[in-house]
Structure formats: structure tokens, C-alpha cells
């Protein structure tokens, strides 16, 4: 098992402040999912996108105002996607969340599931 990639940059919102990290554009949409935590009734969106020739980004947002934006070297794309998918599969197998693929990039997230 390879170690998880380390981000070049990491921007997260302050829980005492409005969202401090937002996705940048224009970007190359790679994949996105919406996670709905069953007991907490929280929606969590996650998107992976290309940013230029050398970086990928992972943007996360919740309905509770949390935002997180991290950048990784593009060479770490497959490792990052594998780690994300493994984490999401564990959540779903444990019955803690439902996972739904999304077809729209983060700037267009504002409604019901967009599959």
C-alpha cells in the first residue's frame, strides 16, 4: 500500500467563520460524489478536478458550512482517488452514509443530487 499523497496546499474553513475555501475555475472536472450521512442528516460534497498541467485539487463542502480545498501533484491522482473510494466504500458498508456520484462540478452544486 502506498502512502497517501501529501497536499501542496490546504485551505479549510473556520467553523466560527463563513466558508473560507472555494473551488477555483476554470478547472478540469474529474469526478465528484455526494455523501449523505444517515444519522447526522448532513450532505457532504466531494470533487476532484485537474488544475493546470501539474496539479489536481480535492474540494469538499458540507451543508453545515465546512469547506476544504487541497492541491496535490497530478502524478498522485490515482492514489488519491483510490484512497477516497476506499473511505467512501467503508462508510457505505458500515451503513453510516449513502454515496451518490455527481455529474456537475462544485460551482454548480446548489440543489438536489445532480445525477
N, C-alpha and C positions, 0 to 999 in steps of 0.2 A: 504494500500500500504506500502510495506517495504521500508526502506531507502536503497539507493544504496550502494553496498559494497565499502569499502574504501581499496585502494590498499596497500599492504605491501611495494611495491617498485614501482617507476615510473621513467622511463628513456625516455626523449624526445630529438629529435634532435634540434640543434640550427639552426634557419633559416639562420644564417650567416656562418654556418659550414656545411660540408658534413654530411651525416647521422651518428648519434651518438648512435642509438639504433638499434640492430638487434636481430632477434629471435635466441634462443639458441636451440641446439639439443643435443641428440635426445629427442623428445617430443611426446606426445600422441595427435594426431590430433583429435579435437572435431568438429569444424565447421569453415567455412570461407565464406565470401561474398566479392564481388566486387561491389562497388558503383560508378556509373558514374554520376557526377554532370552535368546536362544538359547545363546550361548557361555558366559554367566555363570550360567545357571540361577537367575536372580533373578526373582521376581514383584514387579511394581510396580502398585499400585492407584492410580487417579486418579478423583476425584469432583468434580463441580461442583454446587453447591447454592445455593439462594436463602437469604439470611439477613436477614429483615426486609424492609421495603419498598425500601430503598436500597442493599443490598449483595448481592454474590454471593461465595461462597467457593470456593476450589480446595484440596482436601485430597489429599495424596499420601502413600503409605506403601509401604515395601518389606519383603520378607522378611528383610532384613539390619538392620532396626531404624530405618531413616531415616523421619522423619515431617516433613511440611511443610504448613503451613496459611497461606493468603494470602487476604485480602479485597480485593475490587475494587468500584467503583461499579457498580450494576446496569446502567447505561447502556452499560457495556463488555462485556456478556455475549456478544454476537455476535462481537466482535473477539477476545475471549479463547477462545471455542470454536473459531473459525477457526484461531487460532494453535496450539491443542492438536491439532486434527485434522491440520493440515499436518505438525507434528512427528511424530505417530504414523504418518502415511502414509509419511513419509521413512524411518522405522525399518523399517516392514514392507517397503517397496520395496527397501531395501538388504539385506534378509534377516537383519537383526540382531535382530528381535523379531516375535512374533505378537501381534496386538491382538484382544481379545475384549470385546464390550460386556457390561456387567453390569446387572442389574436391581435390585440391592439397594443401599441406602445404606451408607456406610462403617461405622457402628457394628455392622452385621450381617456384615461381612466376616470370615470365620474358617474358611472351608472351601474346597472346590474351586470352580472357576468357577461362578458362580451364574446362568447364562443360562437 
